[in-house]
Amino acid sequence: MKLAIVGAGVAGSYLGNRLQDEGHQIEIFESSRKESHWPVCAWGASKNMLETFSKNAGLNFDNYVLHRGKKLRMDLPHEKIEYLDLKGLVTYDKYKWEQDLCQGLKLNYGFHCNPESDFLSNFDYVIDCTGFHRSLLPRSPQDFIIPSYEFLVENVSEIDEFYVIGYKGARGYFWFFPLGDGRAYMGAGDIDRNYYGISEFFKKYHQAKILKKIGRPIRLSPPKRMLPFNNDNIIGVGESIGCVFPLLGEGIIPSLICCDIFIDVLNTDSTFDVGLYEKRILKKFGYYDDVYRIVRLKMDGKLNSVKHFKLLMSMYRNMKREEKRFGFGIDFEQMNRLLKAL
Ligand SMILES: Cc1cc2nc3c(=O)[nH]c(=O)nc-3n(C[C@H](O)[C@H](O)[C@H](O)COP(=O)(O)OP(=O)(O)OC[C@H]3O[C@@H](n4cnc5c(N)ncnc54)[C@H](O)[C@@H]3O)c2cc1C
């Protein structure tokens, strides 16, 4: 098939690589210019899954790992501290990973696409991999995004582990993700736009040198709230259709899982079965809606551990089942403590 992929982020690059390998004719259109193209992300994810995705795409994930986490320190309101045991959480060179996925692909930079872009009519299907922008699909009235920005910094060898500060009411968090060699991503997502932790960080580590300042909002509304997934022959994949874990704003692995489902559905018939795609996405990411409801209730100060016991159990059971995919230990007591403290 002749397929256009719009957006060369994590989903677009991986999908392009896999689909071209399967014999499809692929062309990618990316809005940013080649010189300024950069994955806006803190580059943290579980290696347990990325090893498999990389292998599927002919890459060796070991070549991209920057930092292997052991413990994540989490500062919580009222000076409480929790440590998460890390079981595979790493930072990796996402820029290089995406560039390598795109080797041999026809990738056109500087093409900002919209539904009126004429050249897209030459393709059997157009895949909207524009992430947060969702540029080719209709807006969803249930869309919910959290503003965020971050710095790529160097000269910060003092902290060599994952570190986060959780905000009261789960309204966001500050992160510090080490990238090795004294480099790190440091930033925050915050519904109230206070971004506590960022200026405090610069005051404490005044030797930190800023290499980049980047940002964009992160979508927290899950697939169930991001319908429709298509508009005629335009089909959404990745964050554009809400494949982000709402509690953490973590979208690398969910977007890649979404790509695999897309590829599977594409391979089942000579025409793409949108109904089947929708069904499979909603099933796979079904519990993300429970997690999203927990987050919104918490943000509104309405989460009650008795009243919302079923929701909380759904989140715990599903996260426990997918522990490897998160890259940190999931413990019921700890999850309760965290939610109570926030
Ligand atoms: C500050 C920040 C930190 C994050 N940190 C993490 C993290 O550590 N771990 C994690 O798992 N997730 C993280 N996320 C979320 C994660 O980055 C995204 O969910 C994930 O990258 C989504 O992948 P995607 O391919 O769907 O979209 P993206 O990776 O966002 O790619 C979309 C691409 O489409 C292009 N594009 C947009 N509009 C158009 C258009 N109209 N025409 C052509 N091209 C277009 C963009 O330039 C971009 O290259 C973070 C997000 C942010 C904002």
PDBQT file of the ligand as one rigid body, heavy atoms in Angstrom, charges set to zero:
ROOT
HETATM    1  C1  LIG A 401       8.219  17.696  28.100  1.00  0.00    +0.000 C 
HETATM    2  C2  LIG A 401       7.778  16.269  27.846  1.00  0.00    +0.000 A 
HETATM    3  C3  LIG A 401       8.451  15.209  28.437  1.00  0.00    +0.000 A 
HETATM    4  C4  LIG A 401       8.027  13.889  28.206  1.00  0.00    +0.000 A 
HETATM    5  N1  LIG A 401       8.733  12.862  28.748  1.00  0.00    +0.000 NA
HETATM    6  C5  LIG A 401       8.374  11.587  28.499  1.00  0.00    +0.000 A 
HETATM    7  C6  LIG A 401       9.153  10.508  28.990  1.00  0.00    +0.000 A 
HETATM    8  O1  LIG A 401      10.195  10.696  29.616  1.00  0.00    +0.000 OA
HETATM    9  N2  LIG A 401       8.721   9.246  28.743  1.00  0.00    +0.000 N 
HETATM   10  C7  LIG A 401       7.598   8.993  28.024  1.00  0.00    +0.000 A 
HETATM   11  O2  LIG A 401       7.245   7.823  27.840  1.00  0.00    +0.000 OA
HETATM   12  N3  LIG A 401       6.855  10.000  27.506  1.00  0.00    +0.000 NA
HETATM   13  C8  LIG A 401       7.220  11.283  27.722  1.00  0.00    +0.000 A 
HETATM   14  N4  LIG A 401       6.506  12.305  27.167  1.00  0.00    +0.000 N 
HETATM   15  C9  LIG A 401       5.367  11.986  26.288  1.00  0.00    +0.000 C 
HETATM   16  C10 LIG A 401       5.903  11.448  24.956  1.00  0.00    +0.000 C 
HETATM   17  O3  LIG A 401       6.982  12.240  24.517  1.00  0.00    +0.000 OA
HETATM   18  C11 LIG A 401       4.822  11.443  23.875  1.00  0.00    +0.000 C 
HETATM   19  O4  LIG A 401       3.625  10.920  24.371  1.00  0.00    +0.000 OA
HETATM   20  C12 LIG A 401       5.277  10.624  22.663  1.00  0.00    +0.000 C 
HETATM   21  O5  LIG A 401       6.444  11.189  22.111  1.00  0.00    +0.000 OA
HETATM   22  C13 LIG A 401       4.174  10.620  21.626  1.00  0.00    +0.000 C 
HETATM   23  O6  LIG A 401       4.663  10.054  20.434  1.00  0.00    +0.000 OA
HETATM   24  P1  LIG A 401       4.007  10.447  19.032  1.00  0.00    +0.000 P 
HETATM   25  O7  LIG A 401       4.862   9.855  17.984  1.00  0.00    +0.000 OA
HETATM   26  O8  LIG A 401       2.569  10.134  19.070  1.00  0.00    +0.000 OA
HETATM   27  O9  LIG A 401       4.129  12.036  18.961  1.00  0.00    +0.000 OA
HETATM   28  P2  LIG A 401       5.469  12.916  18.987  1.00  0.00    +0.000 P 
HETATM   29  O10 LIG A 401       6.630  12.106  19.438  1.00  0.00    +0.000 OA
HETATM   30  O11 LIG A 401       5.111  14.157  19.717  1.00  0.00    +0.000 OA
HETATM   31  O12 LIG A 401       5.718  13.247  17.451  1.00  0.00    +0.000 OA
HETATM   32  C14 LIG A 401       4.864  14.077  16.717  1.00  0.00    +0.000 C 
HETATM   33  C15 LIG A 401       5.627  14.605  15.518  1.00  0.00    +0.000 C 
HETATM   34  O13 LIG A 401       4.693  15.200  14.614  1.00  0.00    +0.000 OA
HETATM   35  C16 LIG A 401       5.219  16.421  14.153  1.00  0.00    +0.000 C 
HETATM   36  N5  LIG A 401       4.070  17.240  13.749  1.00  0.00    +0.000 N 
HETATM   37  C17 LIG A 401       3.167  17.850  14.569  1.00  0.00    +0.000 A 
HETATM   38  N6  LIG A 401       2.227  18.469  13.824  1.00  0.00    +0.000 NA
HETATM   39  C18 LIG A 401       2.545  18.244  12.523  1.00  0.00    +0.000 A 
HETATM   40  C19 LIG A 401       1.947  18.621  11.288  1.00  0.00    +0.000 A 
HETATM   41  N7  LIG A 401       0.825  19.358  11.240  1.00  0.00    +0.000 N 
HETATM   42  N8  LIG A 401       2.526  18.215  10.122  1.00  0.00    +0.000 NA
HETATM   43  C20 LIG A 401       3.666  17.472  10.157  1.00  0.00    +0.000 A 
HETATM   44  N9  LIG A 401       4.274  17.077  11.295  1.00  0.00    +0.000 NA
HETATM   45  C21 LIG A 401       3.714  17.459  12.470  1.00  0.00    +0.000 A 
HETATM   46  C22 LIG A 401       5.997  16.958  15.356  1.00  0.00    +0.000 C 
HETATM   47  O14 LIG A 401       6.955  17.921  14.959  1.00  0.00    +0.000 OA
HETATM   48  C23 LIG A 401       6.619  15.689  15.906  1.00  0.00    +0.000 C 
HETATM   49  O15 LIG A 401       7.861  15.414  15.315  1.00  0.00    +0.000 OA
HETATM   50  C24 LIG A 401       6.898  13.632  27.367  1.00  0.00    +0.000 A 
HETATM   51  C25 LIG A 401       6.229  14.699  26.767  1.00  0.00    +0.000 A 
HETATM   52  C26 LIG A 401       6.662  15.999  26.994  1.00  0.00    +0.000 A 
HETATM   53  C27 LIG A 401       5.951  17.132  26.303  1.00  0.00    +0.000 C 
ENDROOT
TORSDOF 0
